[in-house]
């Protein structure tokens, strides 16, 4: 879990997010879009299959900033109205901007900025 800020027209909001290396894109509860003032009416929509349900998801690029990191990044995120989803940080945008190092045997992980090509 990491602390992030989601930037929107209403200002940044703090969220605790889970880093998910198996997710293609980040997934956030739709409530965060409402709190940050993010308009999803022009977002690309789709369906996401869950356990026993099919939910609408709204995709768009959003700006987030990791706590203790100076610069925000842009990630592709899906917003979903589900009690089962709070915040997941997936591959698109997030893993491009940061180097993530998991050390299960030491029960730690480390995040650093990815080198720019």
C-alpha positions as CSV (number, residue, x, y, z in Angstrom):
1,X,0.0,0.0,0.0
2,X,1.2,3.5,-0.8
3,X,-0.3,7.0,-0.3
4,X,-1.2,8.9,-3.4
5,X,-2.9,12.2,-4.3
6,X,-5.4,12.2,-7.2
7,X,-5.5,15.6,-8.8
8,X,-8.7,17.0,-10.1
9,X,-10.6,20.3,-10.6
10,X,-11.7,20.3,-7.0
11,X,-8.1,19.9,-5.8
12,X,-6.0,16.9,-4.8
13,X,-7.5,14.1,-2.6
14,X,-5.5,11.6,-0.6
15,X,-6.0,7.9,-1.3
16,X,-4.4,4.7,0.0
17,X,-3.6,2.5,-3.0
18,X,-2.4,-1.0,-3.6
19,X,0.3,-1.6,-6.2
20,X,-0.9,-4.3,-8.5
21,X,1.7,-5.6,-11.0
22,X,-0.9,-7.9,-12.6
23,X,-3.3,-5.0,-13.5
24,X,-3.0,-3.5,-17.0
25,X,-4.2,-0.1,-15.8
26,X,-5.0,1.6,-12.5
27,X,-8.5,1.1,-11.1
28,X,-10.1,3.6,-8.7
29,X,-13.5,3.7,-7.0
30,X,-15.8,6.1,-8.8
31,X,-16.3,8.0,-5.5
32,X,-12.8,9.5,-5.9
33,X,-13.6,11.0,-9.3
34,X,-16.6,12.7,-7.7
35,X,-14.5,14.0,-4.7
36,X,-11.8,15.3,-7.0
37,X,-14.3,16.9,-9.4
38,X,-13.3,14.7,-12.4
39,X,-16.0,14.7,-15.1
40,X,-16.4,11.2,-16.4
41,X,-19.1,12.1,-19.1
42,X,-16.4,12.1,-21.8
43,X,-14.5,9.1,-20.5
44,X,-14.4,5.9,-22.6
45,X,-16.6,3.3,-21.0
46,X,-16.5,-0.4,-21.0
47,X,-17.5,-3.4,-18.9
48,X,-15.4,-5.2,-16.3
49,X,-16.2,-8.7,-15.2
50,X,-15.8,-9.4,-11.5
51,X,-16.8,-12.2,-9.2
52,X,-20.5,-12.7,-10.0
53,X,-21.0,-9.3,-11.5
54,X,-20.4,-7.1,-14.5
55,X,-19.7,-3.5,-13.8
56,X,-19.4,-0.3,-15.9
57,X,-15.9,1.2,-15.9
58,X,-14.9,4.7,-17.2
59,X,-11.4,5.1,-18.5
60,X,-9.4,8.3,-18.7
61,X,-6.0,9.7,-18.1
62,X,-5.6,11.3,-14.7
63,X,-2.7,12.9,-12.7
64,X,-1.5,11.3,-9.5
65,X,1.4,12.0,-7.2
66,X,3.0,9.5,-4.8
67,X,3.5,10.8,-1.3
68,X,7.1,12.0,-0.8
69,X,7.7,12.3,-4.5
70,X,7.8,15.8,-6.0
71,X,6.4,15.3,-9.5
72,X,3.0,14.0,-10.4
73,X,2.6,11.5,-13.2
74,X,-0.2,10.7,-15.7
75,X,-1.8,7.3,-15.6
76,X,-4.6,5.6,-17.5
77,X,-7.2,4.8,-14.9
78,X,-10.6,3.1,-14.8
79,X,-13.2,4.4,-12.4
80,X,-15.7,1.8,-11.2
81,X,-18.7,1.9,-8.9
82,X,-17.9,-1.1,-6.8
83,X,-17.7,-1.9,-3.1
84,X,-14.9,-4.3,-3.9
85,X,-12.5,-1.7,-5.4
86,X,-10.8,1.1,-3.6
87,X,-7.6,1.9,-5.5
88,X,-5.2,-0.2,-7.5
89,X,-2.1,1.1,-9.3
90,X,-1.5,-0.9,-12.5
91,X,1.0,-1.1,-15.3
92,X,-0.1,1.7,-17.7
93,X,1.8,4.9,-16.7
94,X,2.6,3.9,-13.1
95,X,5.2,1.2,-13.9
96,X,6.6,3.3,-16.7
97,X,7.3,6.2,-14.3
98,X,8.6,4.2,-11.3
99,X,10.9,1.3,-10.7
100,X,9.2,-1.1,-8.3
101,X,11.3,-3.6,-6.4
102,X,9.4,-6.3,-4.4
103,X,11.5,-8.4,-1.9
104,X,9.1,-11.0,-0.5
105,X,11.9,-12.7,1.5
106,X,12.5,-9.4,3.4
107,X,8.8,-8.4,3.4
108,X,9.7,-5.0,1.8
109,X,9.3,-3.1,-1.4
110,X,11.0,0.0,-2.8
111,X,9.8,2.6,-5.2
112,X,12.2,4.9,-7.1
113,X,11.8,7.1,-10.2
114,X,12.5,5.2,-13.4
115,X,15.5,6.4,-15.4
116,X,14.4,8.5,-18.4
117,X,15.4,7.1,-21.8
